[in-house]
Amino acid sequence: MTAIRSVRCLPFLLLLLALVLSQCAGPLPSPSITPAATASPTPEPPTPAATGDPYVARRLRMVEETMRRRGLKDERVLAVMAKVPRHEFVLPRYLDQAYDDHPLPIGYGQTISQPYIVALMTELLQLQPGDKVLEIGTGSGYQAAVLAELVGEVWTIEIIPELSQQAAERFRRLGYDKIHTRVADGYYGWPEEAPFDAIIVTAAPDHIPQPLVDQLADGGRLVLPVGPPGGYQTLWQLIKEGDEIKAFNLGGVRFVPMVGAGQRGSAP
């Protein structure tokens, strides 16, 4: 098992203690994050005249008011958040709220995350073009589309077949032909495609899934919420360095719980 250490290299038991104590954390802070070095030009933000998309102005305002002003700095991530049409990933009855900064129901007891959290978690992945990325929890497909704009190919797992099928159809319609989907228990990852440079989990397990840690490449980043269902969890960024993991606690969040046999400690 890979040893997990905190940002100051605390023992694993202290990390577990931090996970317990952090359940009382307040709202998620806006951390100062050093963006990854840019290996390709920053995409130009869209304009209504160029795209014919009536939602462009709302996306640009969303980026300025809910992301840049709260401390997010990676210009590639911000440009992609201004580009990806979130309204295509929400239910029709929520179209008027597509660019508001809060989660929305997508059916089957699941949600699409608030835009700020999507951007924050994406920035924490420190993505570079060509990185191999795994997402756990496809949902409506919005996060996977954001990732695909940054790295090209994305592998994404969803445990609810109906959501996975809907997302796959949405990817085809929108031209995201390099997003690979699978219906499975995301706790176990996608071992035959490992290792991954980055893994993002969009539902909260009550502990860090060891299979996902094992599937990280050296230098890989894992971003996930951890904590009990029905309450606030803690957002963690884990960075693999050889046989050790550095763990960064980024405060309180609230996600739908991870479900499946792996989360319950059952065999796959």
C-alpha angles and dihedrals in degrees: 000000000000114000113242120212131178126238087278092042097256117176119266092254090059090051089054089050089050089052090055096045094045091066086084092055120131127232117324111273124225100248125203103245126187106225120230117262109274112244096178135033117283109254115250112249114250125254127209092236093053097046107027086225112141091201096062095095091051092051092050090050090047090055094048098043104035103028116023094040090051093056107269109145112172102112093198091056093045092050091051092049087054090051109043110087102233089182088070090061101050130078114268093248090060098049092112089058097043094112099035114113100250137082121268132206116257098179135265090066092296134119142205107240123247112269095245092056091048090052094043095050091045091052091049089057088066091213126199127192108273095028115141108233133191123196122197111205111030094190109164091344100250097123091046090052091052090050093047091056089059105039109017102230126052132178113208131183127201125181095203108076096205093055092046092051093047091049092048091052090048091051091053093048093049095044099252094142096157097063110104116206132199135178106224146109102289092205088082095047122207103299098178090059095045143150101068127190090213137015125190125190118200098186125059122249117193090236137020109278108237093207090062092050089050091052094057118107118231104283090020124146128223119192118186145139116245127193148082123313118258097031145056118305132193124256112226133190112200122191120194116222111176108297094347137074124214111211125205119194111213100179139253127344136158123228136161110268123262110249133194142080095293093057089052092050095251125139116266 
